[in-house]
Amino acid sequence: MSQPDERYRQLALFTVIVAEVVVTPTLLAGVMYWLFRDHSFRNLAVLIAALAGLIIGFYRVSLIQKKMRKDESGKQ
């Protein structure tokens, strides 16, 4: 694989990582904040949702990395 192609692959992976690890927890925390805005345990619900979003994001990133490695080994 040429050098520019590898850089674009790395940039694409970085973009996916940022999207998954930032957007997913933020959306989940925002939804939980809105749902529990009148409850006393609102902060705990937001924390749990943000952590769940991080877990989901890292899981999806690991799936993408496995797929990229599998595709890369199949091309050689």
C-alpha positions in Angstrom: 0.0 0.0 0.0 1.4 3.4 -0.9 2.2 6.0 1.7 -0.7 8.4 1.0 -3.2 5.6 1.1 -2.0 4.5 4.5 -2.3 8.1 5.8 -5.9 8.3 4.6 -6.7 5.0 6.3 -5.2 6.3 9.5 -7.1 9.6 9.2 -10.3 7.7 8.6 -9.7 5.5 11.6 -9.0 8.5 13.7 -12.2 10.2 12.6 -14.2 7.1 13.4 -12.6 6.9 16.9 -13.3 10.6 17.6 -16.9 10.2 16.4 -17.6 7.1 18.4 -15.8 8.1 21.6 -17.1 11.7 21.7 -20.5 11.7 20.1 -22.0 8.5 21.5 -21.3 9.3 25.2 -22.4 12.9 24.7 -25.7 11.9 23.1 -26.4 9.2 25.7 -25.6 11.6 28.5 -27.7 14.3 27.0 -30.7 12.0 26.6 -30.4 10.8 30.2 -30.0 14.3 31.5 -33.2 15.3 29.7 -35.1 12.2 30.9 -34.0 12.6 34.5 -33.9 16.4 34.7 -36.3 16.5 37.7 -34.9 13.6 39.7 -32.3 13.9 42.4 -30.1 11.1 40.9 -29.8 13.0 37.6 -26.0 13.3 37.8 -25.6 9.5 38.5 -27.8 8.7 35.5 -25.7 11.0 33.3 -22.5 9.5 34.5 -23.7 5.9 33.9 -24.9 6.9 30.4 -21.6 8.5 29.5 -19.7 5.5 30.7 -22.0 3.2 28.7 -21.4 5.4 25.7 -17.7 5.1 26.1 -18.0 1.3 26.3 -20.1 1.2 23.2 -17.8 3.5 21.3 -14.6 1.6 22.2 -16.4 -1.7 21.3 -17.4 -0.4 17.9 -13.9 1.0 17.3 -12.4 -2.4 18.1 -14.8 -4.1 15.6 -13.7 -1.6 12.9 -10.0 -2.2 13.6 -10.6 -6.0 13.4 -12.3 -5.6 10.1 -9.5 -3.4 8.8 -6.9 -5.9 9.8 -8.8 -8.7 8.3 -9.2 -6.8 5.0 -5.5 -5.8 5.0 -4.4 -9.4 5.5 -6.7 -10.6 2.7 -5.3 -8.2 0.2 -1.7 -9.4 0.6 
